[in-house]
Amino acid sequence: MKKRRIPDPQARQHREARRAQRELQMHPNPDEGALLSVRRAARVMGLTSDVVYRRLERQDFPAHVLLRLGSRWFFRRRQLEAWLGMIPDHAEAETPVAAAGR
């Protein structure tokens, strides 16, 4: 009979951290990378980094958008852009047709 392994939360964190480091190495230019720092994500969202940190503390972002590497937070670019596209106010503000009609 095979023993069932108990999942180790620290092992999962280490796997996530190694994967994030590989992604950062693959994309050294932050504008092209798959991960965004809090500062870059704040620019994409049109917020200040202080507001983003407050929202991180309140857990206002969906988990699939975030990645934590040690004490630093990163946003997954594609998931963030998709999530922002689902928010009506942000999607309208980003379309040039909506801005031209005002």
Stockholm file with secondary structure:
# STOCKHOLM 1.0

chainA/1-102         MKKRRIPDPQARQHREARRAQRELQMHPNPDEGALLSVRRAARVMGLTSDVVYRRLERQDFPAHVLLRLGSRWFFRRRQLEAWLGMIPDHAEAETPVAAAGR
#=GR chainA/1-102 SS CCCCCCCCHHHHHHHHHHHHHHHHHHCCSTTTSSEEEHHHHHHHHTCCHHHHHHHHHTTCSCGGGEEEETTEEEEEHHHHHHHHHHSHHHHHHHCHHHHHTC
#=GC SS_cons         CCCCCCCCHHHHHHHHHHHHHHHHHHCCSTTTSSEEEHHHHHHHHTCCHHHHHHHHHTTCSCGGGEEEETTEEEEEHHHHHHHHHHSHHHHHHHCHHHHHTC
//
